[in-house]
Amino acid sequence: MWIVADTPWNTDAAGGRSHHQSRFFSCYFQQSSGSNRNNKGGKSLADNRIDVESGGIGYIVPDGVFLVDRPGQKPLFGLFEQHNGKDTAKFLRQVYAHTQAMLEGAPSLHYDVQHEGVYVGNRVYCQFEHESCKQAVLQRLARSEDFKPFEEKFEFL
């Protein structure tokens, strides 16, 4: 199930209407047609499951996936992760999985997100339940040379 909003977002700095429109938003708990509801005991798969072949990842299931059209610009394609708890190592594994997915272009290929015939890379928006966990993650990532090529693709909220 896709949630589609056809109303322009009021994001203009001057208070006027912008023409950015949400093309879709999908939550991790939405299930594909192979869900238990439809096939009485069959394997349940999240709509947001994105297969990742490299790094031994297998797949990622972001908490949210969205695409916002921006006239005259590339669309904004984002994956959202909500981290509850204080397990820094667990979240760092998720960050690694997202970087591997980006290297493959897996999110863009899975959702077929293109602009003028070219696949659009995604951003990852990370929300934390605990500020202390967020700070610990940021400190670890700041020391990681492997993360540097991806730092502009992540937003920590």
Backbone hydrogen bonds, N-H to C=O, Kabsch-Sander energy under -0.5 kcal/mol:
donor,donor_aa,acceptor,acceptor_aa,energy
3,I,25,F,-1.8
4,V,2,W,-0.6
5,A,22,S,-0.7
6,D,4,V,-0.6
9,W,20,H,-2.0
11,T,9,W,-1.6
12,D,16,G,-1.1
15,G,12,D,-2.1
18,S,9,W,-1.5
21,Q,69,D,-1.8
23,R,21,Q,-0.6
23,R,67,L,-3.0
24,F,67,L,-1.3
25,F,3,I,-0.8
26,S,65,V,-2.6
28,Y,63,D,-2.1
30,Q,27,C,-1.7
32,S,45,L,-2.5
35,S,32,S,-1.5
38,N,35,S,-0.9
39,N,35,S,-2.0
40,K,36,N,-1.0
47,D,30,Q,-2.9
49,R,46,A,-1.5
50,I,60,I,-2.8
52,V,58,G,-2.0
56,G,53,E,-0.5
57,I,54,S,-1.5
58,G,52,V,-1.5
59,Y,57,I,-1.3
60,I,50,I,-2.3
63,D,80,F,-1.4
64,G,80,F,-1.5
65,V,26,S,-2.1
66,F,78,G,-2.7
67,L,24,F,-2.1
68,V,76,L,-2.5
69,D,21,Q,-3.4
73,Q,70,R,-2.5
76,L,68,V,-2.7
77,F,75,P,-0.7
78,G,66,F,-2.4
78,G,76,L,-0.6
79,L,123,R,-2.6
80,F,64,G,-3.0
81,E,125,Y,-2.9
83,H,81,E,-0.6
83,H,127,Q,-3.4
84,N,82,Q,-0.7
88,T,86,K,-1.4
91,F,87,D,-1.6
92,L,88,T,-2.5
93,R,89,A,-1.9
94,Q,90,K,-1.5
95,V,91,F,-2.4
96,Y,92,L,-2.4
97,A,93,R,-2.3
98,H,94,Q,-2.3
99,T,95,V,-2.3
100,Q,96,Y,-2.2
101,A,97,A,-2.2
102,M,98,H,-2.4
103,L,99,T,-2.3
104,E,100,Q,-1.6
105,G,101,A,-1.1
106,A,101,A,-2.1
109,L,105,G,-2.5
110,H,106,A,-2.9
111,Y,107,P,-2.3
112,D,108,S,-0.7
113,V,108,S,-1.9
114,Q,112,D,-0.8
115,H,118,V,-2.7
118,V,115,H,-1.5
120,V,113,V,-2.5
123,R,77,F,-2.1
124,V,153,K,-2.8
125,Y,79,L,-3.1
126,C,124,V,-0.5
126,C,155,E,-3.3
127,Q,81,E,-3.0
127,Q,125,Y,-0.5
129,E,83,H,-2.5
134,K,130,H,-1.8
135,Q,131,E,-2.6
136,A,132,S,-2.0
137,V,133,C,-2.5
138,L,134,K,-2.6
139,Q,135,Q,-2.3
140,R,136,A,-2.1
141,L,137,V,-2.7
142,A,138,L,-2.1
143,R,139,Q,-0.9
143,R,140,R,-0.6
144,S,141,L,-1.2
145,E,143,R,-0.7
148,K,144,S,-0.8
150,F,147,F,-2.5
151,E,147,F,-0.9
151,E,148,K,-0.9
153,K,150,F,-2.5
154,F,151,E,-1.0
155,E,124,V,-2.7
157,L,126,C,-3.4
157,L,155,E,-0.7
